[in-house]
């Protein structure tokens, strides 16, 4: 996680997602996303998550706001 933490500190948005269709990439399951500044995609696959992240980054860099967008859309 250390390398990812440095990326987040440098302003890179990180979204966790999975190609497995059997369940969500939940916000607090394997990784404490809030502690690391990550966003969890929930039921959005990586391909759609990439597009949603691109759209979200046109509005904000705040991971909490990006997480809200992922939860809403």
Biopython code that builds the backbone (N, CA, C, O; Angstrom):
import numpy as np
from Bio.PDB.StructureBuilder import StructureBuilder

atoms = [
    (1, "UNK", "N", (0.807, -1.208, 0.000)),
    (1, "UNK", "CA", (0.000, 0.000, 0.000)),
    (1, "UNK", "C", (0.847, 1.268, 0.000)),
    (1, "UNK", "O", (0.348, 2.335, -0.356)),
    (2, "UNK", "N", (2.076, 1.176, 0.379)),
    (2, "UNK", "CA", (2.915, 2.355, 0.522)),
    (2, "UNK", "C", (3.041, 3.132, -0.793)),
    (2, "UNK", "O", (2.963, 4.361, -0.791)),
    (3, "UNK", "N", (3.233, 2.440, -1.897)),
    (3, "UNK", "CA", (3.375, 3.111, -3.190)),
    (3, "UNK", "C", (2.076, 3.829, -3.564)),
    (3, "UNK", "O", (2.109, 4.941, -4.090)),
    (4, "UNK", "N", (0.948, 3.201, -3.294)),
    (4, "UNK", "CA", (-0.331, 3.826, -3.600)),
    (4, "UNK", "C", (-0.565, 5.041, -2.719)),
    (4, "UNK", "O", (-1.110, 6.047, -3.172)),
    (5, "UNK", "N", (-0.156, 4.951, -1.467)),
    (5, "UNK", "CA", (-0.320, 6.076, -0.540)),
    (5, "UNK", "C", (0.446, 7.293, -1.055)),
    (5, "UNK", "O", (-0.053, 8.416, -0.986)),
    (6, "UNK", "N", (1.656, 7.072, -1.569)),
    (6, "UNK", "CA", (2.445, 8.177, -2.126)),
    (6, "UNK", "C", (1.759, 8.786, -3.343)),
    (6, "UNK", "O", (1.784, 10.003, -3.532)),
    (7, "UNK", "N", (1.151, 7.947, -4.160)),
    (7, "UNK", "CA", (0.427, 8.466, -5.317)),
    (7, "UNK", "C", (-0.731, 9.362, -4.891)),
    (7, "UNK", "O", (-0.933, 10.437, -5.455)),
    (8, "UNK", "N", (-1.486, 8.913, -3.896)),
    (8, "UNK", "CA", (-2.616, 9.700, -3.396)),
    (8, "UNK", "C", (-2.114, 11.033, -2.831)),
    (8, "UNK", "O", (-2.724, 12.076, -3.065)),
    (9, "UNK", "N", (-1.012, 10.998, -2.095)),
    (9, "UNK", "CA", (-0.456, 12.235, -1.544)),
    (9, "UNK", "C", (-0.026, 13.206, -2.642)),
    (9, "UNK", "O", (-0.002, 14.418, -2.431)),
    (10, "UNK", "N", (0.313, 12.668, -3.816)),
    (10, "UNK", "CA", (0.700, 13.516, -4.949)),
    (10, "UNK", "C", (-0.481, 13.901, -5.837)),
    (10, "UNK", "O", (-0.291, 14.490, -6.900)),
    (11, "UNK", "N", (-1.696, 13.571, -5.407)),
    (11, "UNK", "CA", (-2.893, 14.014, -6.111)),
    (11, "UNK", "C", (-3.460, 13.048, -7.131)),
    (11, "UNK", "O", (-4.336, 13.431, -7.907)),
    (12, "UNK", "N", (-2.993, 11.813, -7.158)),
    (12, "UNK", "CA", (-3.511, 10.816, -8.098)),
    (12, "UNK", "C", (-4.743, 10.153, -7.486)),
    (12, "UNK", "O", (-4.705, 9.682, -6.349)),
    (13, "UNK", "N", (-5.833, 10.121, -8.248)),
    (13, "UNK", "CA", (-7.064, 9.468, -7.785)),
    (13, "UNK", "C", (-6.957, 7.965, -8.042)),
    (13, "UNK", "O", (-6.608, 7.544, -9.145)),
    (14, "UNK", "N", (-7.254, 7.163, -7.029)),
    (14, "UNK", "CA", (-7.199, 5.709, -7.151)),
    (14, "UNK", "C", (-8.579, 5.137, -6.866)),
    (14, "UNK", "O", (-9.176, 5.398, -5.822)),
    (15, "UNK", "N", (-9.074, 4.344, -7.825)),
    (15, "UNK", "CA", (-10.365, 3.676, -7.680)),
    (15, "UNK", "C", (-10.117, 2.177, -7.700)),
    (15, "UNK", "O", (-9.484, 1.650, -8.615)),
    (16, "UNK", "N", (-10.627, 1.494, -6.672)),
    (16, "UNK", "CA", (-10.531, 0.030, -6.624)),
    (16, "UNK", "C", (-11.756, -0.558, -7.305)),
    (16, "UNK", "O", (-12.884, -0.135, -7.052)),
    (17, "UNK", "N", (-11.523, -1.540, -8.176)),
    (17, "UNK", "CA", (-12.607, -2.188, -8.891)),
    (17, "UNK", "C", (-12.239, -3.645, -9.151)),
    (17, "UNK", "O", (-11.097, -4.055, -8.942)),
    (18, "UNK", "N", (-13.214, -4.416, -9.605)),
    (18, "UNK", "CA", (-12.972, -5.828, -9.860)),
    (18, "UNK", "C", (-13.713, -6.265, -11.118)),
    (18, "UNK", "O", (-14.795, -5.760, -11.418)),
    (19, "UNK", "N", (-13.121, -7.209, -11.852)),
    (19, "UNK", "CA", (-13.785, -7.757, -13.030)),
    (19, "UNK", "C", (-14.673, -8.945, -12.676)),
    (19, "UNK", "O", (-15.367, -9.470, -13.547)),
    (20, "UNK", "N", (-14.665, -9.375, -11.432)),
    (20, "UNK", "CA", (-15.507, -10.484, -10.986)),
    (20, "UNK", "C", (-16.936, -9.971, -10.815)),
    (20, "UNK", "O", (-17.163, -8.953, -10.160)),
    (21, "UNK", "N", (-17.879, -10.668, -11.397)),
    (21, "UNK", "CA", (-19.262, -10.185, -11.423)),
    (21, "UNK", "C", (-20.110, -10.664, -10.240)),
    (21, "UNK", "O", (-21.325, -10.464, -10.251)),
    (22, "UNK", "N", (-19.515, -11.284, -9.231)),
    (22, "UNK", "CA", (-20.321, -11.877, -8.168)),
    (22, "UNK", "C", (-20.535, -10.980, -6.955)),
    (22, "UNK", "O", (-21.276, -11.363, -6.049)),
    (23, "UNK", "N", (-19.936, -9.834, -6.902)),
    (23, "UNK", "CA", (-20.134, -8.986, -5.743)),
    (23, "UNK", "C", (-19.451, -7.651, -5.899)),
    (23, "UNK", "O", (-18.701, -7.428, -6.849)),
    (24, "UNK", "N", (-19.717, -6.762, -4.959)),
    (24, "UNK", "CA", (-19.167, -5.413, -5.073)),
    (24, "UNK", "C", (-17.711, -5.318, -4.598)),
    (24, "UNK", "O", (-17.219, -6.177, -3.866)),
    (25, "UNK", "N", (-17.055, -4.275, -5.027)),
    (25, "UNK", "CA", (-15.782, -3.864, -4.433)),
    (25, "UNK", "C", (-16.184, -2.837, -3.384)),
    (25, "UNK", "O", (-16.235, -1.638, -3.659)),
    (26, "UNK", "N", (-16.467, -3.314, -2.191)),
    (26, "UNK", "CA", (-17.039, -2.472, -1.140)),
    (26, "UNK", "C", (-16.001, -1.540, -0.541)),
    (26, "UNK", "O", (-14.796, -1.790, -0.581)),
    (27, "UNK", "N", (-16.515, -0.467, 0.009)),
    (27, "UNK", "CA", (-15.663, 0.606, 0.504)),
    (27, "UNK", "C", (-14.807, 0.206, 1.697)),
    (27, "UNK", "O", (-13.703, 0.730, 1.849)),
    (28, "UNK", "N", (-15.270, -0.696, 2.542)),
    (28, "UNK", "CA", (-14.514, -1.011, 3.762)),
    (28, "UNK", "C", (-14.208, -2.496, 3.898)),
    (28, "UNK", "O", (-13.885, -2.944, 4.999)),
    (29, "UNK", "N", (-14.294, -3.272, 2.835)),
    (29, "UNK", "CA", (-14.084, -4.712, 2.931)),
    (29, "UNK", "C", (-12.630, -5.091, 3.177)),
    (29, "UNK", "O", (-12.267, -5.446, 4.299)),
    (30, "UNK", "N", (-11.815, -5.024, 2.174)),
    (30, "UNK", "CA", (-10.431, -5.482, 2.273)),
    (30, "UNK", "C", (-9.474, -4.377, 2.677)),
    (30, "UNK", "O", (-8.463, -4.631, 3.331)),
    (31, "UNK", "N", (-9.792, -3.152, 2.288)),
    (31, "UNK", "CA", (-8.906, -2.014, 2.502)),
    (31, "UNK", "C", (-9.727, -0.901, 3.136)),
    (31, "UNK", "O", (-10.883, -0.689, 2.770)),
    (32, "UNK", "N", (-9.135, -0.197, 4.077)),
    (32, "UNK", "CA", (-9.801, 0.974, 4.651)),
    (32, "UNK", "C", (-9.588, 2.140, 3.687)),
    (32, "UNK", "O", (-8.606, 2.876, 3.781)),
    (33, "UNK", "N", (-10.529, 2.287, 2.763)),
    (33, "UNK", "CA", (-10.390, 3.297, 1.720)),
    (33, "UNK", "C", (-10.276, 4.706, 2.278)),
    (33, "UNK", "O", (-9.520, 5.521, 1.749)),
    (34, "UNK", "N", (-11.013, 5.001, 3.335)),
    (34, "UNK", "CA", (-10.951, 6.342, 3.915)),
    (34, "UNK", "C", (-9.570, 6.650, 4.471)),
    (34, "UNK", "O", (-9.098, 7.781, 4.355)),
    (35, "UNK", "N", (-8.923, 5.676, 5.065)),
    (35, "UNK", "CA", (-7.592, 5.893, 5.631)),
    (35, "UNK", "C", (-6.548, 6.141, 4.543)),
    (35, "UNK", "O", (-5.572, 6.860, 4.759)),
    (36, "UNK", "N", (-6.764, 5.534, 3.367)),
    (36, "UNK", "CA", (-5.787, 5.661, 2.289)),
    (36, "UNK", "C", (-6.162, 6.701, 1.247)),
    (36, "UNK", "O", (-5.321, 7.078, 0.430)),
    (37, "UNK", "N", (-7.406, 7.176, 1.255)),
    (37, "UNK", "CA", (-7.848, 8.138, 0.253)),
    (37, "UNK", "C", (-8.240, 7.495, -1.064)),
    (37, "UNK", "O", (-8.174, 8.134, -2.114)),
    (38, "UNK", "N", (-8.653, 6.221, -1.015)),
    (38, "UNK", "CA", (-9.059, 5.491, -2.209)),
    (38, "UNK", "C", (-10.566, 5.622, -2.397)),
    (38, "UNK", "O", (-11.291, 6.017, -1.484)),
    (39, "UNK", "N", (-11.016, 5.285, -3.594)),
    (39, "UNK", "CA", (-12.437, 5.218, -3.904)),
    (39, "UNK", "C", (-12.768, 3.782, -4.273)),
    (39, "UNK", "O", (-12.023, 3.153, -5.024)),
    (40, "UNK", "N", (-13.869, 3.253, -3.761)),
    (40, "UNK", "CA", (-14.325, 1.908, -4.102)),
    (40, "UNK", "C", (-15.415, 2.021, -5.157)),
    (40, "UNK", "O", (-16.280, 2.892, -5.067)),
    (41, "UNK", "N", (-15.381, 1.154, -6.148)),
    (41, "UNK", "CA", (-16.321, 1.263, -7.273)),
    (41, "UNK", "C", (-17.673, 0.600, -7.004)),
    (41, "UNK", "O", (-18.609, 0.781, -7.782)),
    (42, "UNK", "N", (-17.788, -0.154, -5.931)),
    (42, "UNK", "CA", (-18.986, -0.923, -5.620)),
    (42, "UNK", "C", (-19.310, -1.863, -6.763)),
    (42, "UNK", "O", (-18.510, -2.760, -7.029)),
    (43, "UNK", "N", (-20.428, -1.719, -7.457)),
    (43, "UNK", "CA", (-20.835, -2.665, -8.498)),
    (43, "UNK", "C", (-20.414, -2.235, -9.902)),
    (43, "UNK", "O", (-20.790, -2.879, -10.882)),
    (44, "UNK", "N", (-19.652, -1.173, -10.011)),
    (44, "UNK", "CA", (-19.235, -0.674, -11.323)),
    (44, "UNK", "C", (-17.978, -1.408, -11.769)),
    (44, "UNK", "O", (-16.987, -1.457, -11.041)),
    (45, "UNK", "N", (-18.025, -1.979, -12.972)),
    (45, "UNK", "CA", (-16.862, -2.718, -13.464)),
    (45, "UNK", "C", (-15.716, -1.747, -13.805)),
    (45, "UNK", "O", (-15.952, -0.544, -13.919)),
    (46, "UNK", "N", (-14.496, -2.243, -13.967)),
    (46, "UNK", "CA", (-13.343, -1.364, -14.190)),
    (46, "UNK", "C", (-13.476, -0.467, -15.419)),
    (46, "UNK", "O", (-12.987, 0.663, -15.414)),
    (47, "UNK", "N", (-14.119, -0.951, -16.450)),
    (47, "UNK", "CA", (-14.243, -0.187, -17.684)),
    (47, "UNK", "C", (-15.158, 1.023, -17.491)),
    (47, "UNK", "O", (-14.853, 2.128, -17.939)),
    (48, "UNK", "N", (-16.265, 0.794, -16.828)),
    (48, "UNK", "CA", (-17.184, 1.906, -16.536)),
    (48, "UNK", "C", (-16.623, 2.806, -15.433)),
    (48, "UNK", "O", (-16.849, 4.016, -15.436)),
    (49, "UNK", "N", (-15.898, 2.214, -14.500)),
    (49, "UNK", "CA", (-15.296, 3.003, -13.421)),
    (49, "UNK", "C", (-14.296, 4.003, -13.987)),
    (49, "UNK", "O", (-14.193, 5.128, -13.499)),
    (50, "UNK", "N", (-13.566, 3.597, -15.006)),
    (50, "UNK", "CA", (-12.602, 4.497, -15.645)),
    (50, "UNK", "C", (-13.308, 5.706, -16.240)),
    (50, "UNK", "O", (-12.848, 6.838, -16.084)),
    (51, "UNK", "N", (-14.425, 5.469, -16.922)),
    (51, "UNK", "CA", (-15.177, 6.561, -17.532)),
    (51, "UNK", "C", (-15.767, 7.467, -16.464)),
    (51, "UNK", "O", (-15.691, 8.691, -16.578)),
    (52, "UNK", "N", (-16.357, 6.877, -15.425)),
    (52, "UNK", "CA", (-16.931, 7.679, -14.345)),
    (52, "UNK", "C", (-15.850, 8.488, -13.641)),
    (52, "UNK", "O", (-16.080, 9.645, -13.290)),
    (53, "UNK", "N", (-14.684, 7.906, -13.429)),
    (53, "UNK", "CA", (-13.588, 8.653, -12.803)),
    (53, "UNK", "C", (-13.165, 9.825, -13.678)),
    (53, "UNK", "O", (-12.927, 10.919, -13.166)),
    (54, "UNK", "N", (-13.069, 9.619, -14.976)),
    (54, "UNK", "CA", (-12.712, 10.723, -15.868)),
    (54, "UNK", "C", (-13.724, 11.858, -15.770)),
    (54, "UNK", "O", (-13.346, 13.029, -15.738)),
    (55, "UNK", "N", (-15.012, 11.515, -15.721)),
    (55, "UNK", "CA", (-16.046, 12.531, -15.572)),
    (55, "UNK", "C", (-15.965, 13.213, -14.209)),
    (55, "UNK", "O", (-16.103, 14.432, -14.111)),
    (56, "UNK", "N", (-15.741, 12.428, -13.165)),
    (56, "UNK", "CA", (-15.653, 12.987, -11.808)),
    (56, "UNK", "C", (-14.485, 13.957, -11.687)),
    (56, "UNK", "O", (-14.597, 14.990, -11.028)),
    (57, "UNK", "N", (-13.371, 13.626, -12.320)),
    (57, "UNK", "CA", (-12.184, 14.483, -12.221)),
    (57, "UNK", "C", (-12.353, 15.813, -12.945)),
    (57, "UNK", "O", (-11.563, 16.732, -12.730)),
    (58, "UNK", "N", (-13.366, 15.932, -13.797)),
    (58, "UNK", "CA", (-13.639, 17.241, -14.406)),
    (58, "UNK", "C", (-14.273, 18.190, -13.405)),
    (58, "UNK", "O", (-14.303, 19.402, -13.617)),
    (59, "UNK", "N", (-14.785, 17.625, -12.299)),
    (59, "UNK", "CA", (-15.455, 18.441, -11.276)),
    (59, "UNK", "C", (-14.654, 18.599, -9.985)),
    (59, "UNK", "O", (-14.697, 19.656, -9.356)),
    (60, "UNK", "N", (-13.915, 17.544, -9.582)),
    (60, "UNK", "CA", (-13.253, 17.576, -8.279)),
    (60, "UNK", "C", (-12.094, 16.584, -8.230)),
    (60, "UNK", "O", (-12.027, 15.647, -9.024)),
    (61, "UNK", "N", (-11.188, 16.808, -7.287)),
    (61, "UNK", "CA", (-10.119, 15.857, -6.979)),
    (61, "UNK", "C", (-10.311, 15.232, -5.601)),
    (61, "UNK", "O", (-9.515, 14.390, -5.187)),
    (62, "UNK", "N", (-11.360, 15.638, -4.892)),
    (62, "UNK", "CA", (-11.620, 15.159, -3.539)),
    (62, "UNK", "C", (-12.162, 13.727, -3.585)),
    (62, "UNK", "O", (-13.212, 13.473, -4.174)),
    (63, "UNK", "N", (-11.436, 12.794, -2.958)),
    (63, "UNK", "CA", (-11.849, 11.387, -3.034)),
    (63, "UNK", "C", (-13.199, 11.142, -2.374)),
    (63, "UNK", "O", (-13.920, 10.231, -2.780)),
    (64, "UNK", "N", (-13.556, 11.927, -1.373)),
    (64, "UNK", "CA", (-14.865, 11.738, -0.727)),
    (64, "UNK", "C", (-15.996, 12.102, -1.685)),
    (64, "UNK", "O", (-17.022, 11.422, -1.727)),
    (65, "UNK", "N", (-15.811, 13.160, -2.442)),
    (65, "UNK", "CA", (-16.820, 13.559, -3.424)),
    (65, "UNK", "C", (-16.862, 12.553, -4.572)),
    (65, "UNK", "O", (-17.938, 12.234, -5.077)),
    (66, "UNK", "N", (-15.702, 12.053, -4.985)),
    (66, "UNK", "CA", (-15.666, 11.025, -6.023)),
    (66, "UNK", "C", (-16.353, 9.762, -5.534)),
    (66, "UNK", "O", (-17.076, 9.119, -6.295)),
    (67, "UNK", "N", (-16.138, 9.394, -4.262)),
    (67, "UNK", "CA", (-16.808, 8.220, -3.692)),
    (67, "UNK", "C", (-18.313, 8.413, -3.680)),
    (67, "UNK", "O", (-19.062, 7.475, -3.949)),
    (68, "UNK", "N", (-18.763, 9.626, -3.371)),
    (68, "UNK", "CA", (-20.196, 9.915, -3.400)),
    (68, "UNK", "C", (-20.754, 9.710, -4.806)),
    (68, "UNK", "O", (-21.840, 9.155, -4.970)),
    (69, "UNK", "N", (-20.017, 10.154, -5.813)),
    (69, "UNK", "CA", (-20.452, 9.976, -7.193)),
    (69, "UNK", "C", (-20.534, 8.500, -7.567)),
    (69, "UNK", "O", (-21.467, 8.082, -8.252)),
    (70, "UNK", "N", (-19.570, 7.719, -7.126)),
    (70, "UNK", "CA", (-19.586, 6.280, -7.409)),
    (70, "UNK", "C", (-20.757, 5.600, -6.699)),
    (70, "UNK", "O", (-21.333, 4.653, -7.235)),
    (71, "UNK", "N", (-21.108, 6.058, -5.531)),
    (71, "UNK", "CA", (-22.242, 5.483, -4.805)),
    (71, "UNK", "C", (-23.576, 5.876, -5.465)),
    (71, "UNK", "O", (-24.539, 5.109, -5.455)),
    (72, "UNK", "N", (-23.605, 7.077, -6.032)),
    (72, "UNK", "CA", (-24.849, 7.578, -6.617)),
    (72, "UNK", "C", (-25.087, 7.048, -8.032)),
    (72, "UNK", "O", (-26.213, 6.694, -8.380)),
    (73, "UNK", "N", (-24.055, 6.994, -8.828)),
    (73, "UNK", "CA", (-24.225, 6.627, -10.235)),
    (73, "UNK", "C", (-23.798, 5.210, -10.490)),
    (73, "UNK", "O", (-23.875, 4.736, -11.624)),
]
sb = StructureBuilder()
sb.init_structure("model")
sb.init_model(0)
sb.init_chain("A")
sb.init_seg("    ")
for serial, (resi, resn, name, xyz) in enumerate(atoms, 1):
    if name == "N":
        sb.init_residue(resn, " ", resi, " ")
    sb.init_atom(name, np.array(xyz, "f"), 0.0, 1.0, " ", f" {name:<3s}", serial, name[0])
structure = sb.get_structure()
